[in-house]
Every structure is written in structure tokens, then in C-alpha cells.
Amino acid sequence: MTKCDGHTYCNDQLGESYTDIWHDSGMRILLCRKPMKTAYAMLGVGFGALDTDYCLSGKTVHLPFGVAHYLEHRMFGNPDGRDATADFAACGADVNAFTGYDKTAYLFSTATQFDDCLEKLLRFVTEPYFPAEAVDAERPIIAEEIRMSLDDPYEQGYAAQLRGLYAEGAIREDICGTLASIGRITPEILCDTYDAFYRPDELILCVCGDVTPEEVCKVADRCMPAHTPKQERPVRLSATKPNRHLSDVSIRMPVAKPIFNFALRLPDADRASVPAAFAGRRRLLYRDTVLSVIAEALFSRAGTFYSGLLEEGLIRPGFSYGSTVLRDLSYLAVSGESDCVLEVYQRFCAYLENVRKNGISKEDFERARRVMYADFVTAFDSTEDVASMLFSAAVDGIGLFESLDMIERVTVSDANALLDRECLQENMQLTVVEPLADGESEGIENGDTD
């Protein structure tokens, strides 16, 4: 039986802790025990929509777009034709799954019968079933999901922005894939991909609730192999390439008001400069933290940029902002609705240039950092949020509390140095979803660049 005395990480400032256990099978278990009514479990792998190219045993593999998401769908199938969702419903549990750019996860929440639900989760993820007829039956379901995205102007504005920023790679496509690419996904592709990325030593199980390590390990011992032979791990190959020259993109769709997406593309984490203290596995965390603080400082509702545009009636209240940092890409983006998109974009570019020259004020930086700190602390009130944070941290190769430490350690000088190096006008891009004129059909006016 697996020993349940893994390493416990504590944060005295928060009064929180979690235990890190390596199961005998090779699966990693992260458990945060909290006396809450609902328990939450998430089982996943660090394999997502961007992982279309990899090398294993000297062979280079190029997957069709959408394989990670297709796998997620098929994992719920049982040999007797039942969907795993029904098994969880019988226990009074909610089950779901998601595919991201760099991860895939299967999860449930329950107030009763936790052990039974955890066993169901481990079994359906570790006992794949990919018969040809079942794989084919999934295709129209995923195709409909893709068509729904094609009809959503916000989704299409975001997609057009990414196609404008990047010339190659799965980042240009829907996480679900394309209607053409899912037609090329076969049972053999799903089996090979599963074998490469879903081995026990690739699995991460994150649990939060009133559950003990002994309970979790006991269930894992029943469901998982006692030992996983050491195997070569797949080496991911980057397929993302930026467009050399950015140009504006305009799409025509049936919308009442123009929808804008402004983006500032930045170097990926491996090419970006970081202080020596944050090199190695903390490079991604450092960059993500600094960009998140910058986005909050510059574009939040408490800032002058948003409030000024809103008071002048140039934008509507539904204004969003954020940063994305992955292994081989990163960007800042804002989006919203406006009848004066070009004027708002000019303000955006001028604002960023002014901040680049003069720097973010210490007051704005500290306000943004306090928001991030508060968000991290309040997440511990939710078993779902804790399990999700544990999983994301594990995929990124860091500990959960390292995120909080990084929020405390980054400085306004870090933020201003990044902006000075990387906030360049030639890396800014405008994407607009324009209303259709009378009798006009949908389409892209200024398509993909480069």
C-alpha cells in the first residue's frame, strides 16, 4: 500500500496547508484538507490543445487540431454504452471536464459518497474505451460545439485576434479543433495519444474537502497499478510562430454594436528576460505574475483608462482585460463594445506608450497587487478553487504557495522594466467585429496577416 505520509506544505500567514503524495503507481496526489460540506476532486494531465507536436522514441508526431478535447469527450464512454455522467448522478455528485491550452482535467464535487465518486473518477480516466463506432458517434457532437463557437461574435473576435497575432500553431484554432481536423481523428490517434500523455506517472489528482490522505490513498490503491515501469516521456515541440508583421483585422457578423479586441503581443517566457532569481522553473510564474499585475493596474475599473472612456461614453461597462502566459506565447488583451473603436484604440496605444515612458505609479501597482493577493486568499473559501489552483500549479511545476510568494516579491520596477522592453507599438493589434450592413454577408475584411 502507498504510504500516505507525503510532504506537507504550510503557509502560516494564511493558516493553510496541503500534502503532496506520490502514489506507488507514479500518480501525484495533492490534498488540502478543509472541514467543508462539499468535497472536490480533479484528475488531470498536463496535455492540452496546444500540444499537437511532440517527439517520442525518436518519432515526431503531428496531431490534428482538437485531439486533446476529443479525448476528453471520449473518456466518459463505457463499454456498455453508458455515459460516466450517469454513474456520478446516481451518487448525487456533479461531474465535468475541461480542455485548456496546456491541460485537461476531469472533476467532480459531492457532499456524500466521496470514496465511491473518487473510485469512479479514477476508473473512467484510467480505463479508456475507443471503439471506432463510438469515436465516430462523438464527431457530430463536437462539430456542433465548433459551429456554436463560429456563431458567437465574441468567440470569433477572440479567435481572429489570435490568428492575427500568430502565423502558425494550434493557438490559431478553436480548442475543439476545426470541422476538417476532427474528421481526421481516428481511434488509433486517440489510443496513441492516451498512451503517451495519460500514463499513471503523468496523472495529477487534486482533492480538497474533509478528506484524509488515508482515504484518498486507499481508493487509489484499489484503482491504480502498484507500479508503473519507467518509460520515456514525450518531448513537446513548439508549433507556435508569431506573425512577423501585425495588421488590423475586421470581421462582419450580426452584432448590434462593434466589438473590439486590442492586444499587445509579448515575447514568450523562454525568450523573455527575467531576473536571475526567477530563472528556471519559476520563469513562467514570474512572467505570469508581473503581467497579471500590469493588466490589473492599467485596465481595472479603478483605473483612469477605463473610467475616462466610460465617462465619455466611448465604451460600455462590459469591458474585460487580462494577460495570457503559456510556454511559448504571451500577450495582454482588452475587449469591449464601442461605436468609436478607432478612437478607443488610439487611446489604448497612446496610453500604453505613456506608461512605457513614465512607468506605472507605485500606488497603482500596489493597488493591483492587493487585488491579486485578496483573490488568492479568498480562493481558499472554495474547495473547487483550491483543487483548481493545486492542479494548475502542479502542471506549471511549482508549489501552490509559490504563487503567493511571487505576488509579494515582484516590484513596480519589475513591471516597468518589462513594459519598457516589450511594450512596443509594432506589437499592438486591433481586431473588430463589425455589424453587418443591410444585405451584407458575414466575413473577414482584412484577414490573417503574413
Rosetta blueprint (number, residue, H / E / L):
1 M L
2 T L
3 K L
4 C L
5 D L
6 G L
7 H E
8 T E
9 Y E
10 C E
11 N E
12 D L
13 Q L
14 L L
15 G L
16 E E
17 S E
18 Y E
19 T E
20 D E
21 I E
22 W E
23 H L
24 D L
25 S L
26 G L
27 M L
28 R E
29 I E
30 L E
31 L E
32 C E
33 R E
34 K L
35 P L
36 M L
37 K L
38 T L
39 A E
40 Y E
41 A E
42 M E
43 L E
44 G E
45 V E
46 G L
47 F L
48 G L
49 A L
50 L L
51 D L
52 T L
53 D E
54 Y E
55 C E
56 L E
57 S L
58 G L
59 K E
60 T E
61 V E
62 H E
63 L L
64 P L
65 F L
66 G L
67 V H
68 A H
69 H H
70 Y H
71 L H
72 E H
73 H H
74 R H
75 M L
76 F L
77 G E
78 N L
79 P L
80 D L
81 G L
82 R L
83 D E
84 A H
85 T H
86 A H
87 D H
88 F H
89 A H
90 A H
91 C L
92 G L
93 A L
94 D E
95 V E
96 N E
97 A E
98 F E
99 T E
100 G L
101 Y L
102 D L
103 K L
104 T E
105 A E
106 Y E
107 L E
108 F E
109 S E
110 T E
111 A L
112 T L
113 Q L
114 F H
115 D H
116 D H
117 C H
118 L H
119 E H
120 K H
121 L H
122 L H
123 R H
124 F H
125 V H
126 T H
127 E L
128 P L
129 Y L
130 F L
131 P L
132 A H
133 E H
134 A H
135 V H
136 D H
137 A H
138 E H
139 R H
140 P H
141 I H
142 I H
143 A H
144 E H
145 E H
146 I H
147 R H
148 M H
149 S H
150 L H
151 D L
152 D L
153 P H
154 Y H
155 E H
156 Q H
157 G H
158 Y H
159 A H
160 A H
161 Q H
162 L H
163 R H
164 G H
165 L H
166 Y E
167 A E
168 E E
169 G L
170 A H
171 I H
172 R H
173 E L
174 D L
175 I L
176 C L
177 G L
178 T L
179 L H
180 A H
181 S H
182 I H
183 G L
184 R L
185 I L
186 T L
187 P H
188 E H
189 I H
190 L H
191 C H
192 D H
193 T H
194 Y H
195 D H
196 A H
197 F H
198 Y L
199 R L
200 P H
201 D H
202 E H
203 L L
204 I E
205 L E
206 C E
207 V E
208 C E
209 G E
210 D L
211 V L
212 T L
213 P H
214 E H
215 E H
216 V H
217 C H
218 K H
219 V H
220 A H
221 D H
222 R H
223 C H
224 M L
225 P L
226 A L
227 H L
228 T L
229 P L
230 K L
231 Q L
232 E L
233 R L
234 P L
235 V E
236 R E
237 L L
238 S L
239 A L
240 T L
241 K E
242 P E
243 N L
244 R L
245 H L
246 L L
247 S L
248 D L
249 V E
250 S E
251 I E
252 R E
253 M E
254 P L
255 V L
256 A L
257 K L
258 P L
259 I E
260 F E
261 N E
262 F E
263 A E
264 L E
265 R E
266 L E
267 P L
268 D L
269 A L
270 D L
271 R L
272 A L
273 S L
274 V L
275 P L
276 A H
277 A H
278 F H
279 A L
280 G H
281 R H
282 R H
283 R H
284 L H
285 L H
286 Y H
287 R H
288 D H
289 T H
290 V H
291 L H
292 S H
293 V H
294 I H
295 A H
296 E H
297 A H
298 L H
299 F H
300 S L
301 R L
302 A L
303 G L
304 T H
305 F H
306 Y H
307 S H
308 G H
309 L H
310 L H
311 E H
312 E L
313 G L
314 L L
315 I L
316 R L
317 P L
318 G L
319 F L
320 S E
321 Y E
322 G E
323 S E
324 T E
325 V E
326 L E
327 R L
328 D L
329 L E
330 S E
331 Y E
332 L E
333 A E
334 V E
335 S E
336 G E
337 E E
338 S L
339 D L
340 C L
341 V H
342 L H
343 E H
344 V H
345 Y H
346 Q H
347 R H
348 F H
349 C H
350 A H
351 Y H
352 L H
353 E H
354 N H
355 V H
356 R H
357 K H
358 N H
359 G L
360 I L
361 S L
362 K H
363 E H
364 D H
365 F H
366 E H
367 R H
368 A H
369 R H
370 R H
371 V H
372 M H
373 Y H
374 A H
375 D H
376 F H
377 V H
378 T H
379 A H
380 F H
381 D H
382 S L
383 T H
384 E H
385 D H
386 V H
387 A H
388 S H
389 M H
390 L H
391 F H
392 S H
393 A H
394 A H
395 V H
396 D L
397 G L
398 I L
399 G L
400 L H
401 F H
402 E H
403 S H
404 L H
405 D H
406 M H
407 I H
408 E H
409 R H
410 V L
411 T L
412 V H
413 S H
414 D H
415 A H
416 N H
417 A H
418 L H
419 L H
420 D H
421 R H
422 E H
423 C L
424 L L
425 Q H
426 E H
427 N H
428 M E
429 Q E
430 L E
431 T E
432 V E
433 V E
434 E E
435 P E
436 L L
437 A L
438 D L
439 G L
440 E L
441 S L
442 E L
443 G E
444 I E
445 E L
446 N L
447 G L
448 D L
449 T L
450 D L
